[in-house]
């Protein structure tokens, strides 16, 4: 189910639901705020800077 998220182009295009507690990629793939909090990894500013990765686009 989450295999498409391995594709950087797919992963960068998402939307946040109306309540702001879920990230949605399509009708089948979404993550709740709890899932992100429980299993996410902290990103530092140094980790976030990469000239090879285009910016994320929320739609």
C-alpha positions, -999 to +999 in steps of 0.1 A: +000+000+000+028+025+009+051+015-019+043+046-040+058+067-011+092+053-021+089+074-053+102+109-044+080+126-070+049+109-056+059+115-020+063+153-025+027+159-037+002+157-008-025+176+010-034+181+046-070+173+055-094+200+067-088+195+104-050+195+099-045+161+115-038+139+085-015+140+055-031+126+023-015+115-009-045+097-025-076+078-016-055+049-003-025+065+013-027+088+043-010+092+077-026+105+109-008+129+132-005+101+157+013+079+132+037+108+124+043+115+161+048+079+171+070+067+141+084+099+126+120+110+128+131+144+139+146+164+111+172+190+118+178+220+096+211+204+084+191+173+074+165+194+057+190+212+034+197+194+002+204+209-032+195+176-049+159+174-036+132+198-050+109+213-024+077+195-013+045+207-029+013+206-008-018+205-030 
